[in-house]
Amino acid sequence: QKWREVTYRKVVAALKAMPFKICSVADLDRPEAAALAGGHTRVRVQEFLQRGSIELARRVQEDPRANMISELMNFGMHTGKAKKYPSYVGFSTAERWFESGITCMEELQRRVESQPGFLTHNQQVMWDFRADFAQRIPRAEVELIADVVRAAFPSAASVEVCGSFRRGAPNCGDVDLLVCAVGDLGRLLERGVDRLTADGFLTSTLRDPQRTAVAAESGGQWQGGCRLASLTGLAARPEHMAHTLHR
């Protein structure tokens, strides 16, 4: 049920954003917890506080269909972060695949290999590098990636690492870079990407028409994979990298 999934995701996001730890149902009455005011949410929170788990969640985790759909979403990959998974396709796509008879990873691989165009461009990129993208990126490697990108832009441009790296994470799922400069931002981004591609650093590009339209107004954005080994001799492992130019 899509509406139920959306509701639970909103509740989880609200719980993560709480500035305090919820230790009792009474904490839900605090103004900061207004997003968790629903009666159903209160019942689930109370159940977790009393039992340390939620029975419905446990049943879903043990449901073969739900587990297989989750595997399809992740292309069968697990990250190095405990109980965290990459998500290469959305729930609706994975569910549609499951209903069409793809009930194991072997069948998904057979479809991909036997049916050209089965995957979209972005899905194909994620499929080709699924094992690489599932790996966490050490902070030292993130810094090296940022240094390579900085060298591709004029010295007056500022290239800053954002996302989980900025928040102090010991390793990252991808690399988010913010490039700030003055001038023709679109042209600057194009030249930077062309240079990094010619150097063999950028290896794949993810397409997002909607984001491209927005980027045209805000300066530009690029998303895709890069390979440090082409320039530094490190292990050949593609990374997620995104950077945006702002005025």
N, C-alpha and C positions, 0 to 999 in steps of 0.2 A: 504494500500500500504506500504509494508515493507520498501522500500527505503525512502519513505517520513517520516516514523516514525524515522528511523535511522538519517536522516538529521536533523529533529527537535531536537532529543536528543543531537546531537552534538552542535547545536546552543545554546540550553539551558545550556549545560555544559560550553561552551565558555563564555556565559553571566555571569554565576556564577563565572568564574575564572577572570573576568575583574578586574584590580586593581583600577578602577575608575567607577563612576556612569555615565551611558550614559544619557545625558540630551538633546541631539540634534543629528540629523542625521550626522552632521559634526564630532561628536565624533567617528563615524565608520571609519573615514579616518586616525585615529591615528594608529601608528604601532602596538600598543598592541592589536588592534581590527582586525588584519588581518584575523582571522578566521571567521569574520562576514562580509567579503567583498562582498558576493554574492548579486546580484541585488534583488532577491526575499526576502532575509533576510532584506535588507535595506527597502523594501516596508513595511514589517511587523513591523519593529521597528518604522518606521515613523507613521504607523497607530496607534500603541500603544501610542506613545508620544502625538499624536493629540487627540485620543479618550479615552485613558485610558484602552482600551481593544482591542482584535483582533476578528473580526467577525467570522472567521473560527473556532477559538478556542471555541467561545461561542456556535456555532452550534454543535460542537463535544460534548461539555459538556451536551447539551440538547438532544443528539441522544440516544434513548433507547438502541440500539444495543451496542454502545460504552460504555454506562454506565453499561450494564449487563456484558460485557466482563471485565470491570474494577472490578466489584464485584466478578467475578469468580477468577480473579487474586489474589484478597485479601481475598478469602474465606468469603466474607461478613463482614470482620472485619475492623474497623476504629481505628486508634491509638489515643492517647490523645493529639497528636500534631495537631493543627488545619490544616485541609485539607491535612494531610499527611496520607498515607496508607501503610501498610505492603504489600509486594508482595510475595506471596507464590508460584506462578507458573508464567511462562513467558506469554507474550502476545500470542505467537503462540499456546501454549497449551490451554489457555483460549478461544481463537478464535475457535480452533478445537472442544472443548467441546460445545461451543455455536452452531456451525454448526451441531453438532450431536443431537441437541434437548435439551440441557441443558440450559434453558432460565430463570431459577430461582434457588435460593439457595436450595430450597426444593428438586428440581430434582437432584442437585448435591449430596446432602446428601443421597438421595435414591440410586443413582448409587454407591456411596462409600460403603454403607451398604449392598447392594445386589450383588455387583460384586467384589469378592475378587481379589486383584491385580489391581484394576482400577487405584489406585494411585501408584506411585513409592515409594520406601522406604522413600526418603527424603520428598516427598509430604505427605506421611502418617504421618510422625512425625510432620510436620507443621500443618496438619489437626487436629491431636489429641490435640495439644497444641495451636491452633490458637488464642483462646481468651487470653491465657497467654502471648504469644509472641507479641500480639498487644499492650500490656501495656508498658509504658515507665518505665525505671529503674532509681530510684533516685540515686544520686551520693553516698549517704551513703551506699546504698545497693551494688553498684559497688565496693566500697572499701572493704566491707565485703567479697564479692566473691573473690577479689584479695587476701585477707588475707588467705582464705581457700586454694587457689591454692598454695600460697607461702609455706604453711605448708607441702605441699605434695612433695616439692622438697628440695634438699640439701641446707643448709644455704649459700653455696658458689654461688648458682644460683641466678640470678637477675630476678625478675618478675615485669614488669612495665605495667601499664594500658595505652593503646593507644586510637586511634580513637577519638570520640566526647568527651569522658571524658577528655582526654589530652587537647582538645581545649577549655575546660571550660564550656561545656554544663551543664545545671542544671539537666538534666536527659538524659538517653541514650536509643537507640533502642536495642542495644546488648552490649556485653562486649568483647573488644579485648585486649588480654594479650600477651605480648612479653616476652618469657622466654629465657634468655641468660645464657649459661654455657659452660664449657670446658669439653671435654671428648666424650664419646659415646652418642651423642645427641639422636639418635633413641631409644636406650635402656633407657635413662633417661626419655624421654617422655612416653615410654610404662609403666615404673614403676609408674610415676606420675599419668597417666590416670587410671591404675589398682587400685592404692590406693584410688583415688577420687571416683571411681566406687564402690569399696568395702565399702567405708564409706557411700554410698547412695547419695553422692553429685551429681555425674553425672547420669542423668536419660535417656538420649537418644543420639545417635550418628548419625550425618549426613554423608553420604558417598559421596565421590567425587573422583572417580578413577584418573581423570586427575590431580587433585591437589595432590593426594597421590603420584603420580609418580614424580612430581616436588619436593614434600616435602622430598622424599627419598634422594635427592641431597642436599637440604638446611638445613636439620635437622629434620623436621617433623612438622605436623600440625594436630590439632584436632578441630572439630566443632560439636556442639550439644547443648543439654540443661542441665541445672543444677538446683538443688532445695535447696535453703538455709535452708528451714524449717527442713531438715533432720539433720542439725547440730546446728542451732541457734534458732529454735523455731519460726522463722518469718513465715509469710504467705506462704503457699505452692504455689510457683509460679515459673515455669521453666524459665530459662534465656537462651539467646543465649550466647555462650562463644566460643571464638577461641583463641588458643595460638600456637605460633610457636617457635621452638628452633633454634637458630643460633649459628654458630661457633664464 
